[in-house]
Amino acid sequence: MAGERLQKVLAAAGVASRRESENWIRAGRITVNGRVAELGTRVDADDTIAIDGRKLRLERSAPEDLVLIYHRPTGEPLKSETAAPGETAVSTYEHLPQIRGRRWLPLSPLAPTDGGLEVFTTDGKLREAAGRQHAEIVSVYAVRIAGEPSEEWLASLAGLAAAQPERPFEILAATLAGGEGRNRWIELQVRRAHGRDLRNLVLAAGFEVSRVLRIQYGPVILDRNVPRARSMELKGEARDAIYRALGLVAPSDAARDAARAARPPSRGDGAGSRGRSGGAGRGPSRGPRGRSPRD
């Protein structure tokens, strides 16, 4: 932590995103060693950081960052303060597991009118990367409409999306996905689109929309075993995949690189390995042991 900018330390610890941390600093809410912090303040492991007078307990060695998927019910507010006037619905944050000293940060939050897959993390860098890469991330939405869409109508949606005057976006694929009665589901693979964009597009194209659900964000798919208002932590390759999709080094790759860097050099490496007795009688160097394909 030595010599790091305050907002970077808070973001890395999952306390808040870097932008939110900067807003807190401007508002005079953060102190370092009892003094009101300023933008550009640097801190190290011995400094005492407090927000609104409450001391933060930052780990000396950062804990492993977490990634979580959550099945958000339609209409559920993200936070209590975002609920509509008079609404008593439990917020998304009240359904997430408690984590000491850190907070959950949404990567690409849905509007309350939509539901489905939400992805949360404690890693401020991952949250920032999601903002930067929004235009590149492919998502899949399931949209329930009233009526029987034709293949020609589905094929026309890509052109309509690209021609939107204010917020053009891409529909990479549009497929029928079943349904019953008057209701039919269509799945739209999109880029640069939010649920409201799809809702407005389908309404303008002649069909009523009763539900919009995100079922995939980048490589992260909403697991069918996660019921509404429940969450599941991503681990291993599933967690690594979202880091790579957002242009960051995956946690397992970083851990492997750190382990390699910490390894002492082989006794056969460097100048000291040149034959102490002139090399006579020594065969070729065996070299380091080959890595397993699983590494």
Steps between C-alpha positions, in 0.01 A plus 500: 500500500804729537474826309169412330239765423217489751224444245694212346542333840128530574405361159745210528359414843147496358384783727375702201580558135780743427256764372279469808806519724603823328154644563529411869841668516365819337213500749748489791364169630836322516783566745852364510666503842231740621540751216248556223636334188542670164514363146855379450549397863723193521481244776702204619440206731556704818243770422159510667215555255149590614174571315252725679707447813485121478839332479555259213666168562694440180674168473878524496498230234196548282241222524401314190249695293161342447262483204136416552201438274153591622159420353322835532120491502324745270408816687750455783688826580879476509522702821235601752535867405428418133159352578197688367310720750282286724673180387599253771677244282818350640801630307756291314775594746296359787507161326878491447730323748670722757875553459700670770694812406405489133195568285335351196539703179265432203672460163207603279187554710157435353211740515228403755259437211725214386628190675734207468877490524689748714875467550661643815864518609711631786772599251495869413729441201254250354215747547696774321589263214131415456428870452780540246409187305122550492497552124685171440321263737238274342188429706199277441146601598182296502199714406142379547255641248129459428443353157662277241816653350614386158854419392488804270404725791786363710743556213388863470592588861873534431442773242253681726748494789781643286269776374399629844552879488614555860650173625584264212610153607577161352283190490736218413235225508123477550334162557167356613523338844163339564203613704140408568158646430527848349843554651818431307860536608769634269871508582707796384879497499600864517785745537470855644138443604310518827171334577306823440649523150365156415165571659458820298619335179256208520212731596575723201517191277141408588502259796410549865778416744417341835847407623869568430756273666877503458624142487866555404762772551821437310608146591280491813173309460210504745509153652162330489565370853502855641137591587371854510641715783788255552871527422797277420871574523709445187827318552789363297464518125153655521643795693812522283289521184336831593840656579637396162187619318546845655869517404649427845741235622301210645554432874635150439742634237620772739548246779697270269721785380564609859595145596741478211661832591543384860673176397876497567708462183608152406851405612579437134404854395740790450877528479554286808392194303795518265702192585693549818743237375509620144182307418684171446287195552179706526216430265259759368300690760170329578322838522188575703227242522235540228166650602187291505242595240269573792725777636 
